[in-house]
């Protein structure tokens, strides 16, 4: 299947690379700090593991820490790590803040001088903008050091809607490059998006894929991310990735695929287990005839906890009409006490299931949940009618249920 190279916000991961403020700024020159309330020189890592390896060599990081990071990142191919310094693996950035304006200069050519680079100005009181830039980097291809030019967008707002947070002298780069093509399985057409954190510069490196119905409005919400090593369902067929050569993706057919994945307009997969609080047996299929709201969350997830008041409000309004709320906690066993404390403190008086993060994660895999919180609404016939992420999805569910339980319930 042929793929086209694209840039923009529809990439799978839109990898967010924060700046790291540096204290030894002697390597950079040609910048003026006059007039700024705050300023900093920071750096962006292109290949994070390469940066860690250099820190080990320079005795800035213990070998044990590097080994830990390497062990927990199965996508890293150590044959692409260079046992010496790669100068342009780090991208220098000057950041100055004056009043509610943020001034950003990116060392795009990697010469350690800001004199030949343009100044980007962000008004933190106005609508957010994420200008695109292209930066030169160096990388090791397994044989020698090579050069490439890669696209990023700049986020000067520190992922925050708070002006106070945005006023910090920090920025982030957002990856803007991906590949995309249309696949016809004989029944339907599918948009396949392919992404890689190193812009496909390393041959045979693991990459990510997303499958969407062709013609669907482009949105990164609710997309399930597959690894190129996974078995991948496309429509009613299961495939594996054979190879990605240049801009052609080769797939191998494995078998028919009839399993539901919790997508909208499909029958919700069965869930069985034991209630975390009461120890009673649970079966989702036994709740047919009622609306069921599945809330995937975790004690470690700040947005999940922030959304609890809205979830409580929905339970209060619609439980008397038959709505069943079921929370599915994705947590470590060592955090069970913390989880139960949160349930008690927030008075979450509904059923609670537990998915061990270190276990098989069957429920979250069956429902293809990768973002937290994720909320899924199942109608009385057992069909998924809504799926969303974040607190905004609860607002949409509230509107949906208000119509479903006509006449409108008293608030």
N, C-alpha and C positions, 0 to 999 in steps of 0.2 A: 504494500500500500504506500503510495507516494505521500510525503509530508512537505508542508511549506513552512519556512522559517518566519516567525512572527514576533512582534514586540508589543507589549501592552500589559494590561492588568488581568488578562484571562489565563495567565500561566497557573499551573497547579499549586505550587507552593508559594509563589511570590515571596521567595526567601527574604526575610527581614534581617538585615545585617546592621546591628548597632555600632556606633563609634565607640572606641576605647580611648579614653583620655590618657595621654602619655605625659610623664614627668620630665624625661630627658628629651628636650626639644632642640638640642644643639644641632641635630642633623637637618633641620629645616631653616630656610632663610626667606627674606623678602616678604615680610608681613608687618603690618603696623597695628599695634594694639591701642593707639591713642583714641580716647573718646568712648571706649566701650565700658559698660557697667560690669560685664563679665566676658571672658574670652577663654578659649582653650585651643590647643592643637591636639587632634585625635587621629586615630587610624581605623580603617576598615580592613578586616581580613578577607582575602579572596578564598584561599584554601586554609580553613581553620586548623586542620591537623598538621599542615606544613608549618604553620606558625607555632603550634605547640612543640613540634619536633625541634625547631630552632631555639625555642625557650629552654628545652632540655639540654641541648648542646651548649648553650650559653649559661647554663646553671641558673636559669630564672624559674624553672619548673622542675619539681622532683620527678624522677623516672616513673615512680609509682603512680603519680597523677596522670602522666601521659599514657601509661599502660591502661589505666582505668578508662580514660576517654576513648582510647582505641578499641577496647573491648566492647564498649557500649555504643559504638558506631560501626555496625556491620557493613555499611556501604563503602567504607574507606578501603581503597586498594593501595597498600603500602609501596607498591612498585612505582607509584607516581609521587612519592615523597623523596625529596632531594636532601641528602645528608650534609647540607651546607645552606648558607643564607641565599634566599631568592629576594632580591631587592624589591621588586614590584609585586610581591605577594601582599604587601601592605600598601594601602591607598591613604595618603595624607589629606587631612581636611583642617582648614582653619575656620573657627566658628567664633563670631563676635556678637554680643547682644547689647543693644542700646535702646532704652525705653521698651517699646513693644515690637521692635524690629530685630530680626535675626539675619546676620550677614554670613554667608557661607562661601568659602573658596575651596574648590577641590583641585588637588594637584593631579590633573588628568593625564599628564605625560610622565609622571613619576620621577621628575628631576629634582625633587625636594625644594623647589622654589615656587612661591605663589605669585611671582611677578608676572608670569606669562599666562595666568589663568583668570577667567572672568569672575566677577562677584555676583552671587545670587542673593537677592534681598527678599525676605519673607515678612509680610505684615501679619503678626500673630493675632490681630483683632479681626482680620478679614477672612473670607472663605479660603479654605485650604487649597494649596496647589502643590503638585508633585512634579516639578520639571524633570525632563529626561536629559541624561548626559551619557557620554561614552568615555570610557576610561581605558588606558593602556595598562595591561598587567603582564607579568611573566609567569610561566608555569613550566614544570618538568614533565615531559611526555613519556618518561621511562628511559629515554636515551640522551636527550639534551634539553637545555632551556630554550623555550620558544616564547614568542610574543603574540598577544592577541588584544583586540579591542572589544570591550564588552559593554552592553547597555544597562543602565540603572535608572531608577527614579529616586529622587531625594525626598525624604520625609523630614521636615524641620520641626515637626510638632510633637515628636517623642511619643507617637501613638496615643495622644491624649487630646481630649476636648477641653482640658483645663489650660488656661493661659499660663498659670503659675508653673505648671509642669513643662509647658513648651518653652518657657523662658530660660530653661537650663541650657548651657552651652554644649549641646549635643545634637546629633542628627542620626539618621539611618539611611542605608541604601536598600532599595527594593529591587530584586531581580526582575527584569523586563523581557527576557527572551524565552521562547518556547517553540515547539513544532506542533503542527496540527494537520489532520487530514480527514477525509470522509471514507468510511468503510461500509460496504453494502454486503449484508449477510445473506442476501437472497430474498429477504422478507422486508427488511427495514434498512434505513441508512443511519449511521452513527458517526458522530464527531468524536474523533480520538485525539486527545491532547497529550503531548509527551513533554516532560520537563526534566531538568537535571541541574543540580546546584552549581555545577562548574561549566555550564553552557556547552556541554557535549565535547569539551576539549580533550578529555581523557577517553581513549578508546576502551570499549567494553565495560565502562563504569555503569553501575546500576542506575536506572532511571525510573521515573514515576509516570503513571498513565491514569487518565480519567476518561470514562466513556459517558457520553451524553447523546440523547436523541438529536439527530441532525435537524437543524431549523429551530431548535429551542433557543430562546433569548439567552445571550451569554450572561452567565451568573456563576460565581464561584461558591454560592451557598449550597450546602447539602451534597457536595461532590465527594464521592468515595475515591480515595487515592490507592491505586495498586502499585506494587513494585514490579519491575520487569521480571522478577523471579517468581511471581505469583501465577496461579491459574486465574484467568480473567474471563468472566462471563460477559458476552456481548449478545444481547437479545436472549434467545433460547439456546445458545451454543457456548461451550466452554473452550477457551483457547489458552495456549502458552505462547510466550514471545520467543521466536526462533532467533531473531537477530535484528539489529538496527544498523544498517550500513548506509553511510552518508545520510541521505534524506528518504530512505525507504525502510518501512517497518515490515518485517516478515512475521506472520502469525502461523501457528500450527493448530489445526482443529483437534480437540481431544474427545469430546463427547457432548450429547445433548445436555442442556442445563435448564431444569424446571423449578429450581428452588427459589422461593421468595426471599427478598433481601430487605424488606421493610420499606420499599419505595412506594410513593403515592400511587393509588389505584391498584395495589396488589394486596393479597391476603397476608395479614400479619403472621409471621412465624410464631409457632407455639413457644411459650416460655414456661418452664417449670422450675421449681426451687422451693426454698424454705424462707419464710418471712424472717428478716433479720431481728425483729423486735419480739414477735410472738412465737417464733419457731413453727408456725402452722404451715402446712403444705400449700403451695401456690400453683395455679394453672391458669394461664391467660385464656385458653379456649373455654373455660368454665364461665367466663365473664361475657360471653356472647349475649346479645340482647341489650347491652349497655355501652355507652361511650366509655372508652378507656384512654386516659392520658398517661403515656410513658414519659418519665422525666429521667434522663441519663445525666448524672452529676457525680461529684466527688468532694470529699472533705478538703482536698488540696486546691480546689477550683474556686477562685475568688468570684468570677462572674456567676458561677452556679449559686453561690451563697447570696450574692447580691440580688439574684432573681427570686429568691424564696418568698419575699413578701407578695409578689405578684402571683406566684403559684398558690400561696395560701388563700389569696383573694379569690382565685378561680375555684378552688376547692370549696370555699365558704359559699359562693354564689350558686354552684351547680351540683354539689353533692346531693342535695335534697331532691334533685331531678334524676338522680341515678348515676351521675358521673363518678367513675372510679379512677382515682389517681394512684399510680404505682411508680415509686422512685426506684431507680436502678443505680446503685452506687458503684463506681469504678474506683477501687481503692486497694491499698495494701492491707494484709491481715493485721499488721502491727498498728494500723490506724483505726481499727474497729471501735475502740473506746472513744476516740475522737469523733468518729462518725455517729455513734449512738448519742453522744453528748449534744451534737448539733441537732439531731432529730428531736431530742427532748427540749432543748433550749428554744427551738423555733416552733415547737408544738405541731410537728408534722404527723398528724393523726391519720395516716393511711398506710398502705402496705409498702414494705421496703425489701428490696432484693439486693444481693451483694455479688459483685463480679471481682474476683481476685486478679489484680493487675499482673501478678506473677504466674497466673494459671492459664488455662486454655482460652479464657475470655469468650466463651461460646455465645453468650447473649449479645455482646457488643459486636461480635463478628457476624452473627446472623442478621443483625439490623444495620450492619455497616456503619457503626458509630465511630467517628474519629475526632469530632469536635464536641467540646463540653461548654455549657449545657446543650444537649439536643433534646427536643421535645417532639413526640410523635403522637398524633391523635388517631384512634381506631374507632370506626363507627360500630353500631350494634351488629352489623353483619360480619364483623371481623376484618373489614377492609381499611387500609391506611388511607385517611382522607386529608391529613396535613402532616407536614414534617418541616421543622425549622431549627435554627440555632440561635442562642442568645436570648436575652430577655424580650427582644422585639417579637420573637415567635410566640411568646405567651400572650402578647397583645392581640396578635392575629387569631390565636386560638380562642381568646375571650370573645372576639367578634363572631367567630364561627359558631361557638356554642350558644351565643345569645340568639342567633337565628335558628339554630337547631332545636332549641327548647322553647319554641313559640307556644303561647304568648311569652313575650320577654319577661324573664324572672325579675322580681323586685330586687333592687339593689340594697 
